[in-house]
Amino acid sequence: MTTQTTTSKLERPILMSTMMVESIMAGRKTKTRRELKGLPDEDDAFSFTKMVIDPEIADPDSIDDEIVPMVLYGTCAEFNKGEWVIKCPFGSVGDILWIKETTWWEKGKDFTNVAFKDGTMITMKAGKQNKTMKIPDWKPTDKKIWKGRPSMFMPKTLCRLRLEITSIRVERLHDITEEDAIKEGVMFYDDPTKVRRYKDYLSNAKGYGDSQHDYPSLPTAKKSFESLWESINGKGSHAKNQWVWVIEFKVVKNNINQ
């Protein structure tokens, strides 16, 4: 699980919820776990071997007696001592991830203003960013004024955060430590007895955010992360204990002043 290094500076988009964007901006979130895709369904038969850069593999289109080697450029995870090699879709150490998040566009001619869930708004002029401001009494649910657009449709020009990858590794989802769960950006508070509590992301109880003590909580960051994972990936997803990419990063550019 050694960290790989590279001199490349490629930029790739990554989807992130507003809640996690806020955790990054607050300095709580420095890691993200994403499902590793590409292994056959019976992934229990696979064991992680090592991380490799630009591995040479057999051309899958070649026939057995004419195996043609090919290079899979990028950072890859090797399983079963080379039996299976999966390329990391998020890039390599040193590459940049630019965050795509949900936006709201003001209805009217040419959708002139764009807002984020936290009330930050960018005024647009002639299709270019003009200035940034906070919207008082922000109500993104007002459909007469705002049209919501899913994160996947956010253009790069509106990117608020760029992240430089500092480490990549592969592990099972359940291997997460308490320290790593904290670095995933889960919210917490210290109750009156000085015992730290962490947010339960599966609870739909009202009132969350009105006070640091009024939201449903869990005793550990790991339990909180488990609820966060299931809130994103669906009920029962954490129990599957799938292989995940563990991406560590640092903020390198904040396009929009807060």
CYANA upper distance limits for C-alpha pairs under 8 A (distance plus 0.5 A):
  1 MET  CA     50 LYS  CA      6.42
  1 MET  CA     51 MET  CA      6.72
  1 MET  CA    169 ARG  CA      6.13
  1 MET  CA    170 VAL  CA      7.46
  2 THR  CA     50 LYS  CA      8.23
  2 THR  CA     51 MET  CA      7.34
  2 THR  CA    169 ARG  CA      7.73
  3 THR  CA     51 MET  CA      8.26
  3 THR  CA     93 VAL  CA      8.41
  3 THR  CA    167 SER  CA      6.02
  3 THR  CA    168 ILE  CA      6.50
  3 THR  CA    169 ARG  CA      7.32
  4 GLN  CA     51 MET  CA      7.80
  4 GLN  CA     52 VAL  CA      7.92
  4 GLN  CA     53 ILE  CA      7.66
  4 GLN  CA     75 THR  CA      7.93
  4 GLN  CA     92 SER  CA      7.93
  4 GLN  CA     93 VAL  CA      6.82
  4 GLN  CA    167 SER  CA      7.62
  4 GLN  CA    168 ILE  CA      7.61
  5 THR  CA     92 SER  CA      7.74
  5 THR  CA     93 VAL  CA      5.79
  5 THR  CA     94 GLY  CA      7.70
  6 THR  CA     92 SER  CA      7.21
  6 THR  CA     93 VAL  CA      6.39
  6 THR  CA     94 GLY  CA      6.82
  7 THR  CA     94 GLY  CA      6.97
  8 SER  CA     92 SER  CA      8.17
  8 SER  CA     94 GLY  CA      6.76
  8 SER  CA     95 ASP  CA      6.62
  9 LYS  CA     94 GLY  CA      6.32
  9 LYS  CA     95 ASP  CA      4.93
  9 LYS  CA     96 ILE  CA      6.83
 10 LEU  CA     91 GLY  CA      7.99
 10 LEU  CA     95 ASP  CA      5.49
 10 LEU  CA     96 ILE  CA      6.50
 11 GLU  CA     95 ASP  CA      6.58
 11 GLU  CA     96 ILE  CA      5.08
 11 GLU  CA     97 LEU  CA      6.18
 11 GLU  CA     98 TRP  CA      7.37
 12 ARG  CA     90 PHE  CA      7.31
 12 ARG  CA     91 GLY  CA      7.99
 12 ARG  CA     95 ASP  CA      8.46
 12 ARG  CA     96 ILE  CA      6.85
 12 ARG  CA     97 LEU  CA      5.51
 12 ARG  CA     98 TRP  CA      6.66
 13 PRO  CA     97 LEU  CA      6.00
 13 PRO  CA     98 TRP  CA      5.34
 13 PRO  CA     99 ILE  CA      6.36
 13 PRO  CA    100 LYS  CA      6.97
 14 ILE  CA     90 PHE  CA      8.32
 14 ILE  CA     97 LEU  CA      6.63
 14 ILE  CA     98 TRP  CA      6.62
 14 ILE  CA     99 ILE  CA      5.65
 14 ILE  CA    100 LYS  CA      6.41
 15 LEU  CA     99 ILE  CA      6.40
 15 LEU  CA    100 LYS  CA      5.35
 15 LEU  CA    101 GLU  CA      6.68
 15 LEU  CA    151 SER  CA      6.96
 15 LEU  CA    152 MET  CA      7.31
 16 MET  CA     20 MET  CA      6.79
 16 MET  CA     21 VAL  CA      7.00
 16 MET  CA     99 ILE  CA      6.73
 16 MET  CA    100 LYS  CA      6.60
 16 MET  CA    101 GLU  CA      6.09
 16 MET  CA    151 SER  CA      8.12
 17 SER  CA     21 VAL  CA      6.79
 17 SER  CA    101 GLU  CA      6.46
 17 SER  CA    102 THR  CA      7.77
 17 SER  CA    151 SER  CA      8.50
 18 THR  CA     22 GLU  CA      6.65
 18 THR  CA    101 GLU  CA      6.80
 18 THR  CA    102 THR  CA      7.50
 18 THR  CA    117 LYS  CA      7.19
 18 THR  CA    118 ASP  CA      8.29
 19 MET  CA     23 SER  CA      6.94
 20 MET  CA     24 ILE  CA      6.78
 20 MET  CA     29 LYS  CA      7.83
 20 MET  CA    185 GLY  CA      7.43
 21 VAL  CA     25 MET  CA      6.74
 22 GLU  CA     26 ALA  CA      6.59
 23 SER  CA     27 GLY  CA      6.75
 23 SER  CA     28 ARG  CA      5.73
 23 SER  CA     29 LYS  CA      5.80
 23 SER  CA    185 GLY  CA      5.96
 23 SER  CA    186 VAL  CA      8.24
 23 SER  CA    187 MET  CA      8.50
 24 ILE  CA     28 ARG  CA      6.29
 24 ILE  CA     29 LYS  CA      5.18
 24 ILE  CA     30 THR  CA      7.24
 24 ILE  CA    185 GLY  CA      7.73
 28 ARG  CA    182 ILE  CA      7.99
 28 ARG  CA    183 LYS  CA      6.66
 28 ARG  CA    184 GLU  CA      7.86
 28 ARG  CA    185 GLY  CA      5.25
 28 ARG  CA    186 VAL  CA      8.18
 29 LYS  CA    182 ILE  CA      8.17
 29 LYS  CA    183 LYS  CA      5.55
 29 LYS  CA    184 GLU  CA      5.46
 29 LYS  CA    185 GLY  CA      4.40
 29 LYS  CA    186 VAL  CA      8.22
 30 THR  CA    183 LYS  CA      5.95
 30 THR  CA    184 GLU  CA      6.86
 30 THR  CA    185 GLY  CA      7.74
 30 THR  CA    248 GLU  CA      6.34
 30 THR  CA    249 PHE  CA      6.06
 30 THR  CA    250 LYS  CA      6.96
 31 LYS  CA    180 ASP  CA      8.19
 31 LYS  CA    183 LYS  CA      6.30
 31 LYS  CA    184 GLU  CA      5.69
 31 LYS  CA    185 GLY  CA      8.35
 31 LYS  CA    246 VAL  CA      7.45
 31 LYS  CA    247 ILE  CA      6.03
 31 LYS  CA    248 GLU  CA      4.83
 31 LYS  CA    249 PHE  CA      6.66
 32 THR  CA    184 GLU  CA      6.43
 32 THR  CA    246 VAL  CA      6.49
 32 THR  CA    247 ILE  CA      5.80
 32 THR  CA    248 GLU  CA      7.08
 33 ARG  CA    244 VAL  CA      6.56
 33 ARG  CA    245 TRP  CA      6.05
 33 ARG  CA    246 VAL  CA      5.21
 33 ARG  CA    247 ILE  CA      6.76
 34 ARG  CA    244 VAL  CA      5.84
 34 ARG  CA    245 TRP  CA      5.72
 34 ARG  CA    246 VAL  CA      7.28
 34 ARG  CA    247 ILE  CA      8.48
 35 GLU  CA    242 GLN  CA      7.51
 35 GLU  CA    243 TRP  CA      6.85
 35 GLU  CA    244 VAL  CA      4.97
 35 GLU  CA    245 TRP  CA      6.78
 36 LEU  CA    242 GLN  CA      8.07
 36 LEU  CA    243 TRP  CA      6.00
 36 LEU  CA    244 VAL  CA      5.21
 36 LEU  CA    245 TRP  CA      6.33
 37 LYS  CA     86 ILE  CA      8.48
 38 GLY  CA     86 ILE  CA      7.04
 39 LEU  CA     43 ASP  CA      6.55
 39 LEU  CA     84 TRP  CA      8.21
 39 LEU  CA     86 ILE  CA      8.24
 42 GLU  CA     46 PHE  CA      8.46
 43 ASP  CA    242 GLN  CA      8.46
 46 PHE  CA     79 PHE  CA      6.61
 46 PHE  CA     80 ASN  CA      6.42
 47 SER  CA     79 PHE  CA      5.94
 47 SER  CA     80 ASN  CA      5.91
 48 PHE  CA     77 ALA  CA      7.82
 48 PHE  CA     78 GLU  CA      6.70
 48 PHE  CA     79 PHE  CA      4.94
 48 PHE  CA     80 ASN  CA      6.86
 48 PHE  CA     81 LYS  CA      8.45
 48 PHE  CA    170 VAL  CA      8.07
 48 PHE  CA    171 GLU  CA      8.19
 49 THR  CA     77 ALA  CA      8.08
 49 THR  CA     78 GLU  CA      5.88
 49 THR  CA     79 PHE  CA      5.50
 49 THR  CA     80 ASN  CA      6.53
 49 THR  CA     81 LYS  CA      6.07
 49 THR  CA     82 GLY  CA      8.17
 50 LYS  CA     77 ALA  CA      6.62
 50 LYS  CA     78 GLU  CA      5.89
 50 LYS  CA     79 PHE  CA      7.77
 51 MET  CA     75 THR  CA      7.56
 51 MET  CA     76 CYS  CA      6.25
 51 MET  CA     77 ALA  CA      5.24
 51 MET  CA     78 GLU  CA      6.58
 51 MET  CA    169 ARG  CA      7.58
 51 MET  CA    170 VAL  CA      8.38
 52 VAL  CA     75 THR  CA      6.44
 52 VAL  CA     76 CYS  CA      5.77
 52 VAL  CA     77 ALA  CA      6.83
 52 VAL  CA     78 GLU  CA      7.45
 53 ILE  CA     73 TYR  CA      7.57
 53 ILE  CA     74 GLY  CA      6.12
 53 ILE  CA     75 THR  CA      5.18
 53 ILE  CA     76 CYS  CA      6.62
 54 ASP  CA     71 VAL  CA      6.52
 54 ASP  CA     72 LEU  CA      5.73
 54 ASP  CA     73 TYR  CA      4.73
 54 ASP  CA     74 GLY  CA      5.63
 54 ASP  CA     75 THR  CA      6.98
 54 ASP  CA     76 CYS  CA      7.84
 55 PRO  CA     71 VAL  CA      6.21
 55 PRO  CA     72 LEU  CA      6.04
 55 PRO  CA     73 TYR  CA      7.46
 55 PRO  CA     76 CYS  CA      7.94
 56 GLU  CA     69 PRO  CA      6.78
 56 GLU  CA     70 MET  CA      5.96
 56 GLU  CA     71 VAL  CA      4.88
 56 GLU  CA     72 LEU  CA      6.74
 57 ILE  CA     69 PRO  CA      6.02
 57 ILE  CA     70 MET  CA      5.90
 57 ILE  CA     71 VAL  CA      6.63
 57 ILE  CA     72 LEU  CA      7.46
 58 ALA  CA     62 SER  CA      8.21
 58 ALA  CA     67 ILE  CA      6.71
 58 ALA  CA     68 VAL  CA      6.30
 58 ALA  CA     69 PRO  CA      5.08
 58 ALA  CA     70 MET  CA      6.47
 59 ASP  CA     67 ILE  CA      7.16
 59 ASP  CA     68 VAL  CA      5.87
 59 ASP  CA     69 PRO  CA      6.19
 59 ASP  CA     70 MET  CA      6.32
 62 SER  CA     66 GLU  CA      6.67
 62 SER  CA     67 ILE  CA      5.93
 62 SER  CA     68 VAL  CA      6.75
 63 ILE  CA     67 ILE  CA      6.62
 72 LEU  CA     87 LYS  CA      7.95
 74 GLY  CA     87 LYS  CA      7.16
 74 GLY  CA     88 CYS  CA      7.81
 74 GLY  CA     91 GLY  CA      7.26
 74 GLY  CA     92 SER  CA      6.96
 75 THR  CA     87 LYS  CA      6.47
 75 THR  CA     88 CYS  CA      6.24
 75 THR  CA     91 GLY  CA      7.18
 75 THR  CA     92 SER  CA      5.94
 76 CYS  CA     85 VAL  CA      6.93
 76 CYS  CA     86 ILE  CA      5.87
 76 CYS  CA     87 LYS  CA      4.69
 76 CYS  CA     88 CYS  CA      6.01
 77 ALA  CA     85 VAL  CA      6.21
 77 ALA  CA     86 ILE  CA      5.74
 77 ALA  CA     87 LYS  CA      6.91
 77 ALA  CA     88 CYS  CA      7.78
 77 ALA  CA    170 VAL  CA      7.55
 78 GLU  CA     82 GLY  CA      5.97
 78 GLU  CA     83 GLU  CA      8.08
 78 GLU  CA     84 TRP  CA      6.49
 78 GLU  CA     85 VAL  CA      5.12
 78 GLU  CA     86 ILE  CA      7.11
 79 PHE  CA     83 GLU  CA      6.63
 79 PHE  CA     84 TRP  CA      5.63
 79 PHE  CA     85 VAL  CA      6.72
 80 ASN  CA     84 TRP  CA      7.09
 88 CYS  CA     92 SER  CA      8.08
 88 CYS  CA    245 TRP  CA      8.15
 90 PHE  CA     97 LEU  CA      7.99
 91 GLY  CA     95 ASP  CA      6.53
 91 GLY  CA     96 ILE  CA      8.49
 92 SER  CA    165 ILE  CA      7.41
 92 SER  CA    168 ILE  CA      7.83
 93 VAL  CA    164 GLU  CA      8.15
 93 VAL  CA    165 ILE  CA      5.45
 93 VAL  CA    166 THR  CA      5.75
 93 VAL  CA    167 SER  CA      6.29
 93 VAL  CA    168 ILE  CA      7.37
 94 GLY  CA    164 GLU  CA      6.32
 94 GLY  CA    165 ILE  CA      5.79
 94 GLY  CA    166 THR  CA      6.76
 95 ASP  CA    164 GLU  CA      6.29
 95 ASP  CA    165 ILE  CA      6.20
 96 ILE  CA    162 ARG  CA      6.96
 96 ILE  CA    163 LEU  CA      5.95
 96 ILE  CA    164 GLU  CA      5.09
 96 ILE  CA    165 ILE  CA      6.77
 97 LEU  CA    162 ARG  CA      6.18
 97 LEU  CA    163 LEU  CA      5.54
 97 LEU  CA    164 GLU  CA      6.88
 97 LEU  CA    165 ILE  CA      7.88
 98 TRP  CA    156 LYS  CA      8.07
 98 TRP  CA    159 CYS  CA      6.99
 98 TRP  CA    161 LEU  CA      6.56
 98 TRP  CA    162 ARG  CA      4.98
 98 TRP  CA    163 LEU  CA      6.81
 99 ILE  CA    159 CYS  CA      6.58
 99 ILE  CA    160 ARG  CA      7.55
 99 ILE  CA    161 LEU  CA      6.28
 99 ILE  CA    162 ARG  CA      6.90
 99 ILE  CA    163 LEU  CA      8.42
100 LYS  CA    151 SER  CA      5.73
100 LYS  CA    152 MET  CA      6.93
100 LYS  CA    153 PHE  CA      8.42
100 LYS  CA    154 MET  CA      6.29
100 LYS  CA    155 PRO  CA      8.22
100 LYS  CA    156 LYS  CA      8.13
100 LYS  CA    159 CYS  CA      7.03
101 GLU  CA    150 PRO  CA      7.66
101 GLU  CA    151 SER  CA      4.56
101 GLU  CA    152 MET  CA      7.76
101 GLU  CA    154 MET  CA      7.09
102 THR  CA    116 PHE  CA      7.27
102 THR  CA    117 LYS  CA      7.82
102 THR  CA    148 GLY  CA      7.83
102 THR  CA    149 ARG  CA      6.46
102 THR  CA    150 PRO  CA      5.39
102 THR  CA    151 SER  CA      4.60
102 THR  CA    152 MET  CA      8.33
102 THR  CA    154 MET  CA      7.56
103 THR  CA    114 VAL  CA      7.22
103 THR  CA    115 ALA  CA      6.23
103 THR  CA    116 PHE  CA      5.47
103 THR  CA    117 LYS  CA      7.45
103 THR  CA    148 GLY  CA      6.43
103 THR  CA    149 ARG  CA      5.90
103 THR  CA    150 PRO  CA      7.28
103 THR  CA    151 SER  CA      7.31
103 THR  CA    154 MET  CA      7.45
104 TRP  CA    114 VAL  CA      6.17
104 TRP  CA    115 ALA  CA      5.52
104 TRP  CA    116 PHE  CA      6.71
104 TRP  CA    117 LYS  CA      8.23
104 TRP  CA    140 PRO  CA      7.50
104 TRP  CA    146 TRP  CA      6.27
104 TRP  CA    147 LYS  CA      5.84
104 TRP  CA    148 GLY  CA      4.78
104 TRP  CA    149 ARG  CA      6.42
105 TRP  CA    111 PHE  CA      6.30
105 TRP  CA    112 THR  CA      8.00
105 TRP  CA    113 ASN  CA      6.40
105 TRP  CA    114 VAL  CA      5.05
105 TRP  CA    115 ALA  CA      6.84
105 TRP  CA    146 TRP  CA      5.96
105 TRP  CA    147 LYS  CA      5.63
105 TRP  CA    148 GLY  CA      6.83
105 TRP  CA    149 ARG  CA      7.94
106 GLU  CA    111 PHE  CA      5.84
106 GLU  CA    112 THR  CA      6.98
106 GLU  CA    113 ASN  CA      5.78
106 GLU  CA    114 VAL  CA      6.74
106 GLU  CA    115 ALA  CA      8.37
106 GLU  CA    145 ILE  CA      6.19
106 GLU  CA    146 TRP  CA      5.07
106 GLU  CA    147 LYS  CA      6.75
107 LYS  CA    111 PHE  CA      5.99
107 LYS  CA    112 THR  CA      8.40
107 LYS  CA    144 LYS  CA      8.14
107 LYS  CA    145 ILE  CA      5.96
107 LYS  CA    146 TRP  CA      6.10
107 LYS  CA    147 LYS  CA      6.88
108 GLY  CA    112 THR  CA      7.82
112 THR  CA    123 THR  CA      7.00
112 THR  CA    124 MET  CA      5.58
112 THR  CA    125 LYS  CA      7.27
112 THR  CA    127 GLY  CA      8.13
113 ASN  CA    121 MET  CA      7.38
113 ASN  CA    122 ILE  CA      6.34
113 ASN  CA    123 THR  CA      5.14
113 ASN  CA    124 MET  CA      6.00
114 VAL  CA    121 MET  CA      6.05
114 VAL  CA    122 ILE  CA      5.73
114 VAL  CA    123 THR  CA      7.04
114 VAL  CA    124 MET  CA      8.06
115 ALA  CA    119 GLY  CA      6.80
115 ALA  CA    120 THR  CA      6.08
115 ALA  CA    121 MET  CA      4.57
115 ALA  CA    122 ILE  CA      6.71
116 PHE  CA    120 THR  CA      5.87
116 PHE  CA    121 MET  CA      6.86
117 LYS  CA    140 PRO  CA      7.43
119 GLY  CA    134 LYS  CA      6.07
119 GLY  CA    135 ILE  CA      5.75
119 GLY  CA    136 PRO  CA      8.11
119 GLY  CA    138 TRP  CA      6.09
120 THR  CA    132 THR  CA      7.53
120 THR  CA    133 MET  CA      6.39
120 THR  CA    134 LYS  CA      5.20
120 THR  CA    135 ILE  CA      6.85
120 THR  CA    258 GLN  CA      7.74
121 MET  CA    132 THR  CA      6.17
121 MET  CA    133 MET  CA      5.86
121 MET  CA    134 LYS  CA      6.41
121 MET  CA    135 ILE  CA      7.03
122 ILE  CA    129 GLN  CA      7.08
122 ILE  CA    130 ASN  CA      7.52
122 ILE  CA    131 LYS  CA      6.32
122 ILE  CA    132 THR  CA      5.07
122 ILE  CA    133 MET  CA      7.07
123 THR  CA    129 GLN  CA      6.72
123 THR  CA    130 ASN  CA      5.91
123 THR  CA    131 LYS  CA      6.02
123 THR  CA    132 THR  CA      6.86
123 THR  CA    133 MET  CA      8.47
124 MET  CA    128 LYS  CA      5.92
124 MET  CA    129 GLN  CA      5.22
124 MET  CA    130 ASN  CA      5.68
124 MET  CA    131 LYS  CA      7.99
125 LYS  CA    129 GLN  CA      6.88
125 LYS  CA    130 ASN  CA      6.41
132 THR  CA    256 ILE  CA      7.54
132 THR  CA    257 ASN  CA      7.52
140 PRO  CA    146 TRP  CA      6.94
140 PRO  CA    148 GLY  CA      8.32
141 THR  CA    146 TRP  CA      8.04
142 ASP  CA    146 TRP  CA      6.62
143 LYS  CA    147 LYS  CA      6.68
149 ARG  CA    153 PHE  CA      7.00
149 ARG  CA    154 MET  CA      7.84
150 PRO  CA    154 MET  CA      7.69
154 MET  CA    158 LEU  CA      7.47
154 MET  CA    159 CYS  CA      8.38
155 PRO  CA    159 CYS  CA      7.74
158 LEU  CA    255 ASN  CA      8.43
159 CYS  CA    255 ASN  CA      7.01
159 CYS  CA    256 ILE  CA      8.31
160 ARG  CA    254 ASN  CA      5.93
160 ARG  CA    255 ASN  CA      5.36
160 ARG  CA    256 ILE  CA      5.76
161 LEU  CA    251 VAL  CA      7.54
161 LEU  CA    252 VAL  CA      8.36
161 LEU  CA    253 LYS  CA      6.44
161 LEU  CA    254 ASN  CA      5.20
161 LEU  CA    255 ASN  CA      6.75
161 LEU  CA    256 ILE  CA      8.46
162 ARG  CA    251 VAL  CA      6.47
162 ARG  CA    252 VAL  CA      6.29
162 ARG  CA    253 LYS  CA      5.63
162 ARG  CA    254 ASN  CA      6.92
162 ARG  CA    255 ASN  CA      8.48
163 LEU  CA    249 PHE  CA      6.36
163 LEU  CA    250 LYS  CA      5.94
163 LEU  CA    251 VAL  CA      5.05
163 LEU  CA    252 VAL  CA      6.10
163 LEU  CA    253 LYS  CA      7.70
164 GLU  CA    249 PHE  CA      5.79
164 GLU  CA    250 LYS  CA      5.85
164 GLU  CA    251 VAL  CA      6.78
164 GLU  CA    252 VAL  CA      6.64
165 ILE  CA    247 ILE  CA      7.29
165 ILE  CA    248 GLU  CA      6.39
165 ILE  CA    249 PHE  CA      4.89
165 ILE  CA    250 LYS  CA      7.25
166 THR  CA    247 ILE  CA      8.23
166 THR  CA    248 GLU  CA      6.04
166 THR  CA    249 PHE  CA      5.52
166 THR  CA    250 LYS  CA      7.43
167 SER  CA    246 VAL  CA      8.41
167 SER  CA    247 ILE  CA      6.47
167 SER  CA    248 GLU  CA      5.49
167 SER  CA    249 PHE  CA      7.41
168 ILE  CA    245 TRP  CA      7.42
168 ILE  CA    246 VAL  CA      6.17
168 ILE  CA    247 ILE  CA      5.43
168 ILE  CA    248 GLU  CA      6.97
169 ARG  CA    245 TRP  CA      6.49
169 ARG  CA    246 VAL  CA      5.73
169 ARG  CA    247 ILE  CA      7.42
170 VAL  CA    243 TRP  CA      7.37
170 VAL  CA    244 VAL  CA      6.27
170 VAL  CA    245 TRP  CA      5.40
170 VAL  CA    246 VAL  CA      6.41
171 GLU  CA    175 ASP  CA      7.06
171 GLU  CA    243 TRP  CA      6.15
171 GLU  CA    244 VAL  CA      6.23
171 GLU  CA    245 TRP  CA      7.45
171 GLU  CA    246 VAL  CA      7.86
172 ARG  CA    176 ILE  CA      8.27
172 ARG  CA    241 ASN  CA      6.41
172 ARG  CA    242 GLN  CA      6.19
172 ARG  CA    243 TRP  CA      5.02
172 ARG  CA    244 VAL  CA      6.49
173 LEU  CA    238 HIS  CA      7.91
173 LEU  CA    241 ASN  CA      5.52
173 LEU  CA    242 GLN  CA      6.28
173 LEU  CA    243 TRP  CA      6.62
173 LEU  CA    244 VAL  CA      6.56
174 HIS  CA    238 HIS  CA      8.46
174 HIS  CA    241 ASN  CA      6.27
176 ILE  CA    180 ASP  CA      6.58
176 ILE  CA    181 ALA  CA      7.02
176 ILE  CA    222 LYS  CA      7.84
177 THR  CA    181 ALA  CA      6.64
177 THR  CA    222 LYS  CA      7.48
178 GLU  CA    182 ILE  CA      6.90
178 GLU  CA    220 THR  CA      7.83
178 GLU  CA    221 ALA  CA      6.37
178 GLU  CA    222 LYS  CA      5.98
179 GLU  CA    183 LYS  CA      6.99
179 GLU  CA    221 ALA  CA      8.47
180 ASP  CA    184 GLU  CA      6.85
181 ALA  CA    185 GLY  CA      7.79
181 ALA  CA    186 VAL  CA      7.62
181 ALA  CA    221 ALA  CA      5.91
181 ALA  CA    222 LYS  CA      5.84
181 ALA  CA    224 SER  CA      8.48
181 ALA  CA    225 PHE  CA      6.50
182 ILE  CA    186 VAL  CA      6.47
182 ILE  CA    221 ALA  CA      6.21
182 ILE  CA    222 LYS  CA      8.28
184 GLU  CA    225 PHE  CA      7.96
186 VAL  CA    198 TYR  CA      7.39
186 VAL  CA    199 LYS  CA      7.29
186 VAL  CA    221 ALA  CA      7.27
186 VAL  CA    224 SER  CA      7.08
186 VAL  CA    225 PHE  CA      6.95
186 VAL  CA    228 LEU  CA      8.37
187 MET  CA    198 TYR  CA      6.27
187 MET  CA    199 LYS  CA      5.99
188 PHE  CA    196 ARG  CA      7.26
188 PHE  CA    197 ARG  CA      5.97
188 PHE  CA    198 TYR  CA      4.71
188 PHE  CA    199 LYS  CA      6.40
189 TYR  CA    196 ARG  CA      6.17
189 TYR  CA    197 ARG  CA      6.02
189 TYR  CA    198 TYR  CA      7.13
189 TYR  CA    212 GLN  CA      6.74
189 TYR  CA    213 HIS  CA      7.68
190 ASP  CA    194 LYS  CA      5.74
190 ASP  CA    195 VAL  CA      5.90
190 ASP  CA    196 ARG  CA      4.77
190 ASP  CA    197 ARG  CA      6.62
191 ASP  CA    195 VAL  CA      6.03
191 ASP  CA    196 ARG  CA      6.76
191 ASP  CA    197 ARG  CA      7.53
191 ASP  CA    213 HIS  CA      7.28
196 ARG  CA    219 PRO  CA      7.74
197 ARG  CA    217 SER  CA      6.30
197 ARG  CA    218 LEU  CA      6.23
197 ARG  CA    219 PRO  CA      5.76
197 ARG  CA    220 THR  CA      7.26
198 TYR  CA    217 SER  CA      5.62
198 TYR  CA    218 LEU  CA      5.54
198 TYR  CA    219 PRO  CA      6.74
198 TYR  CA    220 THR  CA      6.70
198 TYR  CA    221 ALA  CA      6.38
198 TYR  CA    224 SER  CA      6.31
199 LYS  CA    215 TYR  CA      7.53
199 LYS  CA    216 PRO  CA      6.77
199 LYS  CA    217 SER  CA      4.98
199 LYS  CA    218 LEU  CA      6.57
199 LYS  CA    224 SER  CA      6.22
200 ASP  CA    215 TYR  CA      8.43
200 ASP  CA    216 PRO  CA      6.14
200 ASP  CA    217 SER  CA      5.35
200 ASP  CA    218 LEU  CA      6.36
200 ASP  CA    223 LYS  CA      8.47
200 ASP  CA    224 SER  CA      5.99
200 ASP  CA    227 SER  CA      6.52
200 ASP  CA    228 LEU  CA      7.97
201 TYR  CA    224 SER  CA      7.41
201 TYR  CA    227 SER  CA      5.73
201 TYR  CA    228 LEU  CA      5.68
201 TYR  CA    231 SER  CA      6.86
202 LEU  CA    227 SER  CA      6.08
202 LEU  CA    228 LEU  CA      7.59
202 LEU  CA    230 GLU  CA      7.98
202 LEU  CA    231 SER  CA      6.33
203 SER  CA    216 PRO  CA      7.14
205 ALA  CA    215 TYR  CA      7.82
205 ALA  CA    216 PRO  CA      7.72
206 LYS  CA    215 TYR  CA      8.49
207 GLY  CA    211 SER  CA      8.35
207 GLY  CA    214 ASP  CA      7.15
207 GLY  CA    215 TYR  CA      7.26
208 TYR  CA    214 ASP  CA      6.74
208 TYR  CA    215 TYR  CA      5.34
208 TYR  CA    216 PRO  CA      8.47
209 GLY  CA    214 ASP  CA      8.04
209 GLY  CA    215 TYR  CA      7.67
210 ASP  CA    214 ASP  CA      7.62
211 SER  CA    215 TYR  CA      8.17
217 SER  CA    224 SER  CA      8.29
218 LEU  CA    223 LYS  CA      6.89
218 LEU  CA    224 SER  CA      6.59
219 PRO  CA    223 LYS  CA      7.71
220 THR  CA    224 SER  CA      6.90
221 ALA  CA    225 PHE  CA      6.54
222 LYS  CA    226 GLU  CA      6.67
223 LYS  CA    227 SER  CA      6.90
224 SER  CA    228 LEU  CA      6.71
225 PHE  CA    229 TRP  CA      6.53
226 GLU  CA    230 GLU  CA      6.85
226 GLU  CA    238 HIS  CA      6.90
227 SER  CA    231 SER  CA      6.57
228 LEU  CA    232 ILE  CA      6.93
229 TRP  CA    233 ASN  CA      6.41
229 TRP  CA    234 GLY  CA      8.25
229 TRP  CA    237 SER  CA      8.00
229 TRP  CA    238 HIS  CA      7.07
230 GLU  CA    234 GLY  CA      5.27
230 GLU  CA    235 LYS  CA      5.88
230 GLU  CA    236 GLY  CA      7.34
230 GLU  CA    237 SER  CA      6.34
230 GLU  CA    238 HIS  CA      6.64
231 SER  CA    235 LYS  CA      7.80
233 ASN  CA    237 SER  CA      6.53
236 GLY  CA    240 LYS  CA      7.59
237 SER  CA    241 ASN  CA      8.23
238 HIS  CA    242 GLN  CA      8.46
